[in-house]
Amino acid sequence: MEDFSPPPRRFAGIPVLGKLLNRRVPGHDNEKNMPLWEHLEELRWAIIKSLVVLFITTSVALAFTEPIYDILLIPLADFRDQIEITFAKPLDAFLIKMTLALLGGIFLALPFMLAFAWSFIAPGLTSRERKAVWLGVGWGVVFFACGVTFGYSLLPMCLKFLVAFGRPDVQQLWPLQVYIAFCFRLLLGFGIVFQLPVILNILIRLDLVTVETLTKGRPYAVIIAFVIAAILTPPDVFTQVLMALPLLALFEISLITGRWHKRKQADSEDDDALPDYIEGDEP
């Protein structure tokens, strides 16, 4: 009986798609390349499983929205005389609660989503690339937590700067929805910015960029740092500067760690190149 199924498609001309879609999967058709529709089926199931997990974790996070409220309101404790938090619209309380639950659900579901994504991507990567991705994910989580913590520690300073522009005889009314959006934008911005060393070191490990190229581009890095800070932070110069300066420091840290990794890699290659003499033999 003739097989009228379409032949597997290859994507050798596109490096990224070629690695992901022309992958060999053990146990499938004698480890031949999987056809495109099977990749799409895998991707569909990965998305479905991610959405199911997100629904469950969001339902769990819904029960913990009050502690999140309390944590975000702590920086306002010193400004109770100048700032009054309000609900501007009837639906604000409900929408804020749902938003916090969704954000908490995404945070809780992220490890599962990464696992589903990894099961789809991993077969198309080399062992070197898999190691780089694993290191990137691990350190990415650590640096994201450090960035959020650092941003939260700067939150009182940002509030003090903003409150200083008000008048002492005028009460400032801040809608809670606007304040929480301000906090999350600031914290998420610092979390993203702190991924810079992780991203650059992965690129250096995979030889996609060199330390020398990054060093030569330092003047452009200053401009890019302030542009990124302007995009990720609320629209006030003080907050943007507070983000741009750590971003530049992280860029310099990336150069230092990149040089260290390349030096270590060169030493390892030199050791591997040395001949192994058996004890007592002449070279």
VEXLOGU-196659 format. One line per 2 residues: number of its first residue (from 1); their letters; for each residue x negated, y, z negated of C-alpha. Coordinates in steps of 0.1 Angstrom, whole numbers. Layout:
// residues N
NUM> A> X:Y:Z  ...
This chain:
// residues 283
1> ME> 0:0:0  -14:33:11
3> DF> -22:60:-15  -7:93:-3
5> SP> -18:113:-34  -38:143:-25
7> PP> -76:140:-30  -93:156:-61
9> RR> -102:192:-55  -137:205:-62
11> FA> -147:240:-72  -184:238:-66
13> GI> -184:273:-51  -172:289:-83
15> PV> -196:280:-112  -173:285:-141
17> LG> -143:267:-125  -167:241:-112
19> KL> -179:232:-147  -144:231:-161
21> LN> -124:215:-132  -151:193:-117
23> RR> -158:176:-150  -163:139:-156
25> VP> -140:124:-182  -150:90:-197
27> GH> -125:62:-190  -107:81:-162
29> DN> -109:66:-127  -144:52:-133
31> EK> -155:86:-147  -148:104:-114
33> NM> -137:140:-113  -102:146:-125
35> PL> -77:161:-99  -65:196:-104
37> WE> -29:187:-115  -43:165:-144
39> HL> -63:195:-156  -32:216:-155
41> EE> -13:189:-174  -39:189:-201
43> LR> -38:227:-203  0:226:-205
45> WA> -1:202:-235  -28:222:-252
47> II> -7:253:-249  25:235:-262
49> KS> 6:221:-292  -8:255:-300
51> LV> 26:271:-299  41:244:-322
53> VL> 13:249:-347  17:286:-345
55> FI> 54:283:-353  46:261:-383
57> TT> 19:284:-396  40:315:-391
59> SV> 68:300:-412  43:292:-439
61> AL> 27:327:-438  62:342:-441
63> AF> 62:332:-478  30:351:-484
65> TE> 37:385:-469  41:402:-503
67> PI> 5:395:-513  -7:409:-480
69> YD> 14:440:-486  -3:444:-520
71> IL> -38:440:-506  -32:466:-479
73> LI> -17:491:-504  -46:489:-529
75> PL> -67:516:-510  -38:540:-514
77> AD> -39:538:-553  -61:569:-555
79> FR> -39:590:-532  -4:585:-548
81> DQ> -1:622:-555  -8:632:-519
83> IE> 8:603:-499  42:588:-501
85> IT> 48:556:-481  83:554:-465
87> FA> 104:532:-442  111:555:-412
89> KP> 138:533:-396  163:507:-409
91> LD> 146:478:-392  111:487:-403
93> AF> 111:465:-434  122:434:-414
95> LI> 98:441:-385  68:447:-407
97> KM> 75:414:-426  78:395:-393
99> TL> 46:411:-380  26:402:-411
101> AL> 39:367:-409  29:364:-373
103> LG> -5:377:-379  -10:354:-408
105> GI> 3:325:-387  -22:333:-360
107> FL> -50:333:-386  -40:300:-400
109> AL> -34:284:-366  -67:296:-351
111> PF> -87:265:-361  -61:242:-345
113> ML> -60:264:-314  -97:263:-311
115> AF> -97:225:-315  -71:221:-287
117> AW> -91:245:-264  -123:226:-272
119> SF> -108:193:-262  -99:208:-228
121> IA> -132:226:-222  -158:203:-238
123> PG> -160:176:-211  -170:202:-186
125> LT> -200:214:-206  -235:202:-209
127> SR> -249:192:-243  -268:225:-245
129> ER> -237:245:-237  -217:225:-263
131> KA> -243:232:-290  -243:270:-281
133> VW> -204:271:-283  -203:253:-316
135> LG> -229:277:-331  -210:306:-316
137> VG> -177:295:-331  -192:288:-365
139> WG> -211:321:-368  -182:339:-351
141> VV> -159:331:-379  -185:341:-405
143> FF> -192:374:-388  -155:382:-382
145> AC> -149:377:-420  -178:400:-427
147> GV> -165:426:-403  -130:426:-418
149> TF> -145:428:-453  -168:457:-443
151> GY> -138:475:-426  -117:471:-457
153> SL> -144:485:-479  -145:516:-457
155> LP> -107:520:-457  -106:543:-489
157> MC> -133:565:-473  -112:569:-441
159> LK> -81:577:-461  -99:603:-481
161> FL> -111:619:-449  -76:620:-434
163> VA> -59:632:-466  -84:661:-469
165> FG> -68:677:-438  -35:680:-456
167> RP> -23:709:-478  -22:704:-516
169> DV> 13:720:-517  27:697:-490
171> QQ> 36:661:-496  24:637:-469
173> LW> 50:611:-458  34:581:-441
175> PL> 57:554:-425  47:520:-438
177> QV> 47:506:-403  22:533:-391
179> YI> 0:528:-421  -2:490:-417
181> AF> -8:494:-379  -37:518:-389
183> CF> -51:492:-413  -49:463:-389
185> RL> -64:482:-360  -93:492:-382
187> LL> -99:458:-397  -95:440:-364
189> GF> -118:465:-347  -146:458:-372
191> GI> -140:420:-369  -144:422:-332
193> VF> -174:445:-334  -192:421:-357
195> QL> -190:395:-329  -217:413:-310
197> PV> -247:394:-324  -230:361:-318
199> IL> -221:369:-282  -255:383:-273
201> NI> -273:353:-289  -252:328:-270
203> LI> -260:346:-238  -297:346:-247
205> RL> -296:309:-256  -280:301:-222
207> DL> -306:323:-204  -277:344:-190
209> VT> -294:376:-203  -329:383:-216
211> VE> -341:403:-246  -362:425:-223
213> TL> -331:435:-203  -312:443:-235
215> TK> -341:464:-248  -343:484:-216
217> GR> -305:490:-218  -307:505:-253
219> PY> -298:541:-242  -267:527:-224
221> AV> -259:507:-256  -255:539:-275
223> II> -229:553:-251  -211:519:-249
225> AF> -210:517:-287  -191:550:-290
227> VI> -168:541:-262  -159:508:-278
229> AA> -154:525:-312  -131:550:-296
231> IL> -110:521:-281  -109:499:-312
233> TP> -104:525:-340  -76:550:-347
235> PD> -81:583:-329  -102:602:-354
237> VF> -139:610:-350  -149:600:-385
239> TQ> -136:564:-381  -152:561:-347
241> VL> -186:571:-360  -182:547:-389
243> MA> -177:519:-364  -203:530:-338
245> LP> -232:531:-362  -227:495:-375
247> LL> -223:485:-338  -257:499:-329
249> AL> -272:483:-360  -257:449:-349
251> FE> -272:454:-314  -307:459:-329
253> IS> -301:428:-351  -292:409:-320
255> LI> -325:419:-303  -345:407:-334
257> TG> -327:374:-336  -330:369:-299
259> RW> -368:375:-299  -370:350:-329
261> HK> -351:324:-310  -371:327:-278
263> RK> -404:326:-298  -392:295:-316
265> QA> -381:279:-283  -415:287:-267
267> DS> -434:272:-297  -412:240:-293
269> ED> -420:238:-256  -457:242:-263
271> DD> -456:214:-289  -438:191:-264
273> AL> -464:198:-238  -493:187:-260
275> PD> -505:151:-252  -500:125:-279
277> YI> -532:107:-288  -533:74:-305
279> EG> -554:75:-336  -590:66:-327
281> DE> -586:72:-290  -606:98:-271
283> P> -588:126:-253
